[in-house]
Amino acid sequence: MNLAEILVYTDIRQLHQIANHYGCECNPHSKNELITSLLSSLRHRLTISQEVEQLSSAETHFLLQLFLDKRTVMSLEDLLAKAGVALECEKEKKQEEGRKFVAAAMKRGWIFPAKSKTVGQYQIPLDIREPYLQAWLTKWRESNALLHPGPQAYRDEGTALCDDIMQFLQFLQQEPVPLTAEGGMYKRHQQQLFQFLYVKEEPLLPQKWRFGYGLHFDLYPDRFSLLYDFCYYHRWIVEVDGKVAVTEAGRERLEQPYSDQLYHDVIRFWMRLYKRAVPNLPMLVQLIPLIASAGWVSQQSLMDTLLHWMKEFYYDSPTDILVNRVCKMMVHLGLLRVGQDEQEQWLYTATYASQTWLRKYNGFTETTILLK
């Protein structure tokens, strides 16, 4: 529902709290006057921009998680989880501090108890989400210069990962490939296969510190690790008797023509696979293309904005996660283009895929995948 519809059913106490927060001057005993005044204030561009300007870093983080999530109704647990990600405090304090964030969001008119019999459900007005996101984006662009006209050359991998999935299955269709004692393909077989792939990578030596991003992340380079795990998860390949081979389901997949569904499934799989290590991933995957939708942005400006909202994951620093686990993989998935300027500074811009399908897709609702 839109804000006007929600306010009609909102408890008078919350209406008073919102009115007090925004300093609305009206008859507090008239619900009709309260609603009229709140509608005028809450949807006013200046009010929204001033509100965004006054938010702390953690409050801004919570705001972006809330409004980039496309759900219109959320449970209290959902909201507390978002507050927990935004807050940098000890675990025992997160619940208490998280409830304060939720209460503050209600006073600001961001969330309202849902009009249903279910207790603990909250709704977000449909028509305030975009104005708040645009206000934050305007603020960001005022302090971060977009780079024009961009690099002389750039890389756009598009749906190449899907093409390479087919190449991999065709490679295994010729004959099963033996595995090492660690469970990975031998280096010579990797090199042979990588020659046929759109994006060339170098084989890795097994590295036990590489974990958290898939079953075979310690055995293969980043992009191929995702590709391999995707095929393994869908049972298009099988590891048996010391070899990896294509299955009957894999052969059937080879006979099917390319479809956008395969491309979308790969992106969804990546989100679910990496979400455990990067809890912020659903927000980042929406926010980075939003930032880079109007031109080329530098990697440094993304780091300046996003790193303080990210945590390390064991051996991965926040910088490693943002650059290698998020931006680099978004390039491989065709969600970002990448290039370098004359100073060899890395630049990114959003692709068509990130501005269309990704704007409809909600990674916040995806469950994590833990391959075994």
N, C-alpha and C positions, 0 to 999 in steps of 0.2 A: 504493500500500500504506500501511497504518497503521504507526505507530512500532514497535509490538511485532513486526510481521512483518519490518520492515527491520532491526531490531537483531539478529535471529537470523542474518542473512547478512552483517552488518558485520564488517570486519576488527577483530581484537582490539586493534590499535594505536589505531584511532579510538575504540573503546570506552574505552580507558584515557585518551585525551586528553579525552573528554567527561566522564568521571568526575572527572578532576583539575580540570577547569574548574568543575564544580559542587560539588566537595568531597565526593563520595560516599564513604562509609565501607563498604567491602566487601572481600572476598577478591579481589585483583587477578588471581589465577591461576585463578579460576573464572568462566568466561564466563557461566554461568547466573546466578551471584550479581551479576555486573556488569550484566547485562540487567535483572534484577529491580530492582536499585537505581536504575538509570538510568530505567526506566519510572516508578518512584515519584517521582523527582525532576523529570524533564523535563516531565511532565504536570501537576505540582502548580501550582495557581494562584498561590501565593505566589512560587514559583521564577520563573515566567514574568513576573510583575509586577516583581519585583526586577531581572530581566535587562533588561527594557524600560526601567526607570528608570535603569540605569547606561549605556545606550547613548549614544554621541555623536550629534550631529546627522547626520553623514554615515552612521553605522552605522544610525540609525533610517531614514534615506532608503533605504538598501539593503534593510533589513528590509521596508519597505512595498512596494518594488518587487518583492521576492521573493514575498511572501505574497499580494499582490493579483493577481499573475500566476497564472492558473488552471491552467497547465501543471503536471503532476506530475513530468515529466522534462525537464531542460534540459541543453544542452551547456555545456562550459566557456566557449565564446565568448559564450553568452547571459549567463552569470553575470558574466563580465568586463565585458560591455557595461553591465550594471546597476551594477556597481561604478564604472565610468567615469563614468556619469551622476551617481552620488552623490558622487564625489570632485571637489574643487575644486583640481586640481593641473595641472601642465604635462603635455602630451601624452606626453612621453617617460617620465614617472614614473607614468602611469596604469596601464600594464600591470603594473609591479612592485607598486604599491600595491593594484591590483585583486586580484592573486593573494593578497595578505595578507588582504583582505576575505573571499575565498572560503575560505581556510584557517581564519579565525576563525569563519566560519559552520559549518564542519565540526566545530570544537571545541565549538560551542554546540549541536550536534545539529539544526541547521536543514536541512542537506543531507547526502546520503550518496551514495557512488558507486553507480550503478544496477547492479542484478543482471542484467547482460546481457554479451554478448560485445563490445559496442561500448565502446571506451575513450573516456574523456572525457565520459561521460554521467552526470548526477547527478539524484537524485530527492529530492523534498520529501515528508515524511510527511503524509498527508492530514489526520490528526487534530490536528496542532499549528498549522496555519495560522490557524484561527478563534480559538483561545485567545490567540494572540499579537496578532492584530488587535484583539480585544476589550480586551486589556490596554492597548494603546496608546490606544484610544478612551476607556477609562476615565480614563487619565492625562490625556488632552486635555480631557475634560469637567470634570475636577477643577480645571483652571486656566483654563477658558473657559466662562463662564456662558451657558447657553442662554437665549434670549429668549422669554418667554411673556407673553401669549397670541399674540404676533406682531402684524403690521400690521393696520389696520382694513380695508384692501383690498390685494389682491395680483393679480399677473398670472400666469396659467397658460396657456401657448400650446398645450399638448397636441400634437396632430398637425396644427396649422395650416399648418406648412411644406409638408406633403404636399398640403393643399388648394390652397395657392398655387402649387405646381408645376402642378397641373391648370389653374388660372386663367391662368398664364403660357402654357401650351401652347394654350389656347383663344384667348388674345389673338393669338398668332402664327398661329393657324389662319385667322383672319379675313383677314389679309394679311401678307406679309413686312414687316419693319420695317427701314428704312435705317440704316446705321451711319456714324458719323463717320470722319474720316481716322485717328483713334486706335483705331478698332475698337469703340467703344461705341455704344449706342443714344442718339439725340438726347434732350436733356433733356425736351423736351415729350412725347416718347413714353414716357419713364420715368414722368413725372408722371401721364400718362394711365393707364398700367398700374398704378402704385402705388395708385391710387384703388380698385382692385378687390381688392387684397391684404389679408389679415387684419391684418398688421403694417405700418403706414405708415412709410416711410423717405423721406429727402430725397435727391435725386440728388446725386452728387459731381461736381466738376470733376476731370478726369484728374489723378492725383497719382502721379508716378513713384516716390515714396518708399514707396508702399504696395505691397509685394510679399511673396511667401513664403507666401501663404494662398490661392493659386488663380490661375488664368489671367487672370481679369478683376477681380482685387481692386483694381487701380488705377483701374478705371472705374466701379465700382458700390459702393453701401453694403454693409456686412458681410453682412447676411442675404440680400439679393438676389444678391450675388456668389456665395454658396454655392449658392443655388437655381439660378442660371444655369449655373454650372460643373457641377452635378449633371446637368442636362439635356444639356449639351454632352458630358459624359463618356459618357453612355449613348446618344449620337447621336440624341436625340429632337429636337434642333435642329441646324441647320447654318448656318455663315457662308459665304456665297457671293455673288459679284457685288455686294459692298458692302451686303448685306442679311443679316439673320438670319431664318430661316424654319423652320417645323416640318417634320420629315421624316415619312416613311411610318411609321417606328417610333414617332414621337411621336403620330401619329394613332391608331395601334393602342393605345398606352398610354392615350389619352383614352377609348377604348371599354371599357377594363377597369375593374371596380369597385375601390374602395379595398381594400387589404389591409395587414395589419400588416407584411408583408414590405417594402413600399415604405418605411414608416416606419423599419424597422430598417436598410434599405439606405442611407437618407439619413444616419443616425447613423454607420454604418460609413464612408461616403464622407467625411464631415467628419473623422473620426478619421484616416483615411489621408491626407487632403489637408493637415491641420494638423500631422501628426506630425513632419514634417521640421523645421519651425520650432520646434516645442515637443516635444522628445524626451520630456519628462515627461508628456505628455498621457494616455497609457494609465493611468498611476498616478493622475493628478488626476481623471480622469473616474470612477474607482472610489472614490477617497478622499473627494471633496467630498460626494457623496450619503451616504456612510457617516457622515461628521461631521454632516450635516444630516438624519439619518434620524429623530431623536427630537424635533425642534422647529426653531424658527427660529434661525439663526446669523447673526451680523453679517458684513458684508464685511470689516470691519476685523479680526475674529478670524481669518478665513481668510487674510488678508494676513499677519498676525503669525505664523501657523503655516507658510505655504507659500512665502512670497517668498524665503526664504534657500535654498530648494531649486530655484530657477528662475534662468535666465540670460536676459540681454537677447538680442533677435534684431534686429540692425542698429538700426533706428530705434525699435523697440519695447522699452520698459523692462520689467522683470519685473512691475511693477504693471499696465502696459498689457496684457501678455499674460494675466495672471491675470483681470483684470476684463473686458477686452473680447474677448479671443480664446478664453477658456475659460468663465467664468461667464455672460457675456452670451449666448454661442452655446449653452450648455447650456439657458438659458431658451428660446431660439428653438427648440431641439430637443425641448422638453417634458421635459427631465431635471431641471430645477429650477423652482420657483416663486419669484417675486421681489416684494418690497414695500418700503415705507418705514415707519419708526416715527415718532413725534411729533417726534423730533429730526432727521428726514429722513436717518436712517442706513439704508443699504441692507441688507436682510435676505434670506436664502435658506432654502428648505427643500426636501427631496427630494420627488419625485413618485413615483407608483405605477410608472411606467415605469423609473425609475432603481433601484427596489427589487426589480423582478422580472426583466425581460429583461436589464437591464444587469448584474445580478449573475451572470448565466450567460455573458454575452458577454466574450470575452478580446481586448481591443484590442492587447495586447502582441504578438500573433502577426500582426497586420495589416502588410502591406507599404505603404510610402508611395506616394502618387500624385504625379507631377510632370506637370501638364498642359502641352501644347505646342500 
